[in-house]
Amino acid sequence: MNRQRLLILGSTGSIGTQTLDIVRAHPDKLEAFAVTANTNWETLAKQINEFRPANAVLVDESNFHKLQEAVSHTETTLLCGYKELQGLVTADEVDTVINSLVGFSGFLPTMSALKAGKKVALANKESLVVGGQLLAPYLNGSYDRLIPIDSEHSAILQCLAGEDIRNIEKLIITASGGPFRTWNHHQISKATVRDALKHPNWDMGAKITIDSATMMNKGLEVIEAHWLFGLSLSHIETVVHPQSIVHSMVLFNDGSMKAQMGLPDMRLPIQYALTFPDRWPLPSRQIDWSISHQLTFEPVDPERFPCFELALQAIEAGGYAPAILNASNEVAVERFLKEEISYIQISEIVAKSLSHITNPDTLSVESLEAVDREARAYARTV
């Protein structure tokens, strides 16, 4: 059997490094054909020296010479810049693109890969949040072209195996509630960066962890689910499930419900995206049913999580609203991490951006990029 050749966009991040764990476990089935990083040249060099991919890209040109010096062999072609990254996406040798880039920069690679007939394993939320309407024609109503890595959407996909999507009554996306699930408004108003980065269940990058604290990530996931599964907002619900054991559920029109469960481990949805619809062995922690467990569920509190409500309003509004939501949130989170603004100002900046920015142009890649730039510029000044 030919090995599946992978292009791992963002190989030095959490999803990328765990993808390489799976490559290590299945060297007869998977090949790291190319790896990329934005600025982390040191980790990228270690990956190149271990996996010896055919190609590697460092987007950050200022440290490219350091990468060249750190690579110990000549088997890998070293490339520099976003343009080179984009060029690899459509390379004939690539079977699957794992897109774990953070932010709007991940949209064009997703679109280019789908246009080129590649399978895309998607961990970049913004691809569907910002450009779902433009990506939808390439999905053809099937799940084998664009396969989600998010644990929630992977769970839904697993629940839908063998089912007719016309029988779906509702998708139920679960949320941990993050570190502020039980905090009152006064406590939240005083929240620090350190507080917001203390996720109770998952080990993720800083931006995604802050999105989990505000529950913006859940709002983005609702938008993703809308495009992935072709369902309206009325058929998608979110519930808070602090234990993060049930990763999502599907309610069918006969009242039956399926849930996908497991201990928090992102390697499972990553591997499922690579093997779909098959499954491979994965050594991982499993639920110990010899002891008692308590699984609880509660509704989302809109006052505690205004970012979640803003995301729902954006998908209802449609058009450029999700792009404005995403861009302004990225800037607001970046400013919060730099301690330029307070935690509660994240949602305030997003709300002001949504009400301030309009664009009458027809939706296109170019107009999305223009709106993205405008929203970022505005969010930096609020």
PEDA-V561613 format. One record per run of one state. SS is the DSSP state (helix for helix, strand for strand, loop for the rest). FROM is the first residue (numbers start at 1). TO is the last residue. Records with the same first field share a line. If there is no record, write none. Layout:
SS = FROM-TO / FROM-TO
This chain:
loop = 1-3 / 10-13 / 26-29 / 38-40 / 52-54 / 59-60 / 71-76 / 81-81 / 90-95 / 100-104 / 116-118 / 123-124 / 139-145 / 149-150 / 161-164 / 176-177 / 181-184 / 190-192 / 197-205 / 215-215 / 230-232 / 241-245 / 253-256 / 262-265 / 276-297 / 300-305 / 318-320 / 338-344 / 357-364 / 382-382
strand = 4-9 / 30-37 / 55-58 / 77-80 / 96-99 / 119-122 / 146-148 / 168-175 / 236-240 / 246-252 / 257-261 / 298-299
helix = 14-25 / 41-51 / 61-70 / 82-89 / 105-115 / 125-138 / 151-160 / 165-167 / 178-180 / 185-189 / 193-196 / 206-214 / 216-229 / 233-235 / 266-275 / 306-317 / 321-337 / 345-356 / 365-381
